[in-house]
Amino acid sequence: MRLSHGVVLYGGTKIEFSFCHVNRKTLEIAVHPNQSVMVKAPLGIEPAEVQRRVARRARWIIKQRNYFRQFEPRTPARCYVGGETHLYLGKRYRLKIKKGRRDEIKLVRGYFKIQVKGRISSDKIKSLLDAWYTEKAVNKFKDSFDRCLANFKKISLKNPRMQIKRLKKRWGSLSEKGTLTINSDLIRAPQECIDYVVTHELCHLKHKDHSTKFYKLLGKTMPDWEKRKHKLELTLV
């Protein structure tokens, strides 16, 4: 997928955006939590038309950016040192680090108790914690996938499959072949937020874009999806 770039002005605000051409009927504009703007345009649409469409949505884009900007201080850079707090399923746990005979992480009474074999360093703690998160994500996300898929029994969803990967800008995505990819970082969010992301992507198996029909299905399957989405943004953005 080849990315191109553009810029529009709205008053005194410059809006930079990336766009690509994909096999779809409608143009989609997405504002990500890091405030980047991504546009997916139908094949054959000219860059000038993409720019005009973005300009028409400039006010909405700025509104979305301002919305995400209010959460920026909530997630300072992690240092992976003793006493620092980290999230797991929406709850904060403090790191307690010591040397030991083997590398090990246990969750005990509000603490990540981390035992390190050899020299203790921030990189080593990060590596151990990332591996622990990934291991937990495999089971938790599989349970969520099975639970959420059961809510679509009346709809014929063709062989959905799930995989877990680290994604830079999204909590989840759906490939053209129908594979759901869930961001491994989502393991830090509350379970209800994980279920929201999985349900959101399952709805895309029926409706590829964010059309009225898509949101109607999402609302029918998960009536409180907006509340869950907001909680996810408050927790992790």
C-alpha positions in Angstrom: 0.0 0.0 0.0 1.7 3.2 -1.2 1.2 6.3 0.9 1.0 9.8 -0.4 0.9 13.0 1.6 -1.0 16.3 1.4 -1.8 19.4 3.4 -4.8 21.8 3.7 -5.2 25.1 5.6 -8.3 25.9 7.7 -8.1 29.4 9.0 -4.6 29.6 10.5 -4.4 25.8 11.1 -2.3 23.5 8.9 -3.7 20.0 8.5 -1.2 17.5 7.2 -2.5 14.1 6.1 -1.5 10.8 4.5 -3.6 9.0 1.9 -3.6 5.8 -0.1 -5.8 4.3 -2.8 -7.6 1.1 -1.9 -10.4 -1.0 -3.4 -13.4 0.6 -1.8 -16.4 2.7 -2.9 -16.2 5.5 -0.4 -13.5 7.8 0.9 -12.7 7.4 4.6 -11.0 10.1 6.8 -9.6 8.9 10.1 -8.0 10.9 12.9 -5.8 8.8 15.1 -5.1 9.3 18.9 -1.7 10.7 18.0 -3.6 13.3 15.9 -2.3 12.0 12.6 -4.8 12.0 9.7 -5.2 9.1 7.4 -7.3 9.0 4.3 -8.4 5.9 2.3 -9.6 6.8 -1.1 -11.3 4.7 -3.9 -9.1 3.6 -6.7 -8.8 6.2 -9.5 -9.7 9.3 -7.4 -7.4 12.2 -8.1 -5.1 13.7 -5.3 -6.8 17.1 -5.9 -10.2 15.6 -5.1 -8.8 13.9 -2.0 -7.5 17.3 -0.9 -10.9 18.9 -1.5 -12.6 16.3 0.5 -10.2 16.7 3.4 -10.7 20.5 3.3 -14.4 20.0 3.6 -13.9 18.0 6.7 -11.3 20.3 8.2 -13.5 21.6 11.0 -14.3 18.0 12.1 -10.7 17.0 11.9 -9.6 19.8 14.2 -12.4 18.9 16.6 -11.2 15.3 16.7 -7.6 16.4 17.3 -8.6 18.7 20.1 -10.6 15.8 21.7 -7.5 13.5 21.6 -5.2 16.3 22.8 -7.0 16.6 26.2 -5.7 13.1 27.0 -2.1 13.6 26.1 -0.7 14.0 29.7 -2.4 10.8 30.8 0.3 8.5 29.3 3.8 9.8 30.1 6.8 7.9 28.8 7.5 4.7 30.7 10.9 4.3 32.4 10.5 0.7 33.7 11.9 1.3 37.1 10.8 0.2 40.6 7.8 2.1 41.9 6.4 3.0 38.5 2.8 2.0 37.7 1.7 0.0 34.7 -1.7 -1.0 33.5 -3.2 -4.4 33.1 -6.9 -4.9 32.2 -7.5 -1.3 33.2 -6.0 -1.4 36.7 -2.7 0.1 37.7 0.0 -2.1 39.3 3.3 -0.8 40.8 6.6 -2.4 39.7 8.6 -4.1 42.5 11.9 -5.3 41.1 14.6 -7.6 42.5 17.4 -9.9 41.5 16.7 -13.6 41.4 17.7 -17.0 40.0 15.5 -16.7 37.0 13.4 -14.1 35.1 9.9 -14.1 36.4 6.8 -11.8 36.7 4.0 -12.3 39.1 0.9 -10.2 39.8 0.5 -10.0 43.6 -1.8 -7.7 45.6 -1.4 -4.6 43.4 2.2 -5.2 42.3 4.0 -6.5 39.3 6.7 -8.5 41.2 9.5 -8.8 38.8 12.5 -11.1 39.4 15.5 -10.6 37.1 18.4 -13.0 36.5 21.6 -11.0 36.0 21.9 -7.2 35.6 18.8 -5.2 36.2 18.1 -2.5 33.5 15.1 -0.6 32.1 15.5 -2.5 28.8 15.4 -5.9 30.5 12.4 -4.9 32.5 10.6 -3.6 29.4 11.4 -6.8 27.5 10.1 -9.1 30.4 6.9 -7.0 30.8 6.2 -6.9 27.1 6.6 -10.7 26.9 4.3 -11.1 29.9 1.7 -8.8 28.3 1.8 -10.8 25.1 1.3 -14.1 26.8 -1.7 -12.8 28.7 -3.1 -11.1 25.6 -3.2 -14.5 23.7 -5.7 -16.0 26.2 -7.6 -12.8 27.1 -8.1 -11.8 23.5 -9.1 -15.3 22.4 -11.8 -15.4 25.1 -13.0 -12.0 24.1 -13.1 -13.0 20.4 -15.1 -16.1 21.1 -17.5 -14.3 23.5 -18.1 -11.4 21.0 -18.4 -13.7 18.0 -21.3 -15.5 19.8 -23.3 -12.2 19.6 -23.3 -12.5 15.7 -25.0 -15.9 15.5 -27.9 -14.4 13.4 -25.4 -13.0 10.9 -23.3 -15.1 8.6 -19.7 -14.0 9.2 -17.4 -15.9 6.8 -14.6 -17.7 8.7 -13.4 -14.9 10.9 -9.8 -15.3 12.2 -7.9 -13.3 14.8 -4.2 -12.5 15.3 -2.4 -10.3 17.8 0.3 -7.8 16.8 1.8 -4.5 17.9 0.1 -1.8 15.9 1.3 1.8 15.9 -1.9 3.8 15.3 -4.9 1.5 15.8 -6.4 -0.8 18.4 -7.6 -3.2 15.7 -7.8 -3.6 12.0 -9.5 -6.0 9.4 -7.7 -7.3 6.3 -9.3 -7.8 3.0 -9.2 -11.5 3.6 -11.2 -11.1 6.8 -8.4 -11.5 9.4 -8.9 -9.4 12.6 -5.7 -8.0 14.0 -5.9 -6.8 17.6 -3.2 -4.5 19.1 -1.3 -6.3 21.8 -1.1 -3.1 23.8 -4.9 -3.4 24.3 -4.2 -5.9 27.1 -3.7 -2.8 29.3 -7.3 -1.7 28.8 -10.4 -2.9 30.8 -12.0 -6.1 29.5 -15.1 -4.2 28.4 -12.9 -2.0 26.1 -11.2 -5.1 24.6 -14.7 -6.5 23.9 -15.6 -3.2 22.2 -12.6 -3.2 19.8 -13.2 -6.9 18.9 -16.9 -6.2 18.3 -16.1 -3.1 16.2 -13.8 -5.2 13.9 -16.3 -8.0 13.7 -18.9 -5.5 12.5 -16.5 -4.7 9.6 -16.8 -8.2 8.4 -20.3 -7.2 7.4 -19.8 -3.5 6.6 -16.3 -2.5 5.4 -16.7 1.2 6.0 -18.1 3.3 8.9 -21.4 3.8 7.2 -24.8 4.2 8.8 -25.4 0.5 8.4 -22.1 -0.2 10.2 -23.0 1.9 13.3 -26.6 0.4 13.3 -25.1 -3.1 13.5 -22.6 -2.0 16.2 -25.3 -0.3 18.2 -27.5 -3.4 18.0 -24.7 -5.8 19.0 -23.3 -3.5 21.7 -25.7 -0.8 22.7 -23.1 0.9 25.1 -20.3 1.0 22.6 -19.8 4.8 22.8 -19.3 4.5 26.6 -16.8 1.7 26.2 -14.9 3.7 23.4 -14.7 6.8 25.7 -13.4 4.7 28.6 -10.8 3.2 26.3 -9.6 6.7 25.3 -9.5 7.9 28.9 -7.5 4.9 29.9 -4.9 4.5 27.2 -4.7 7.5 24.9 
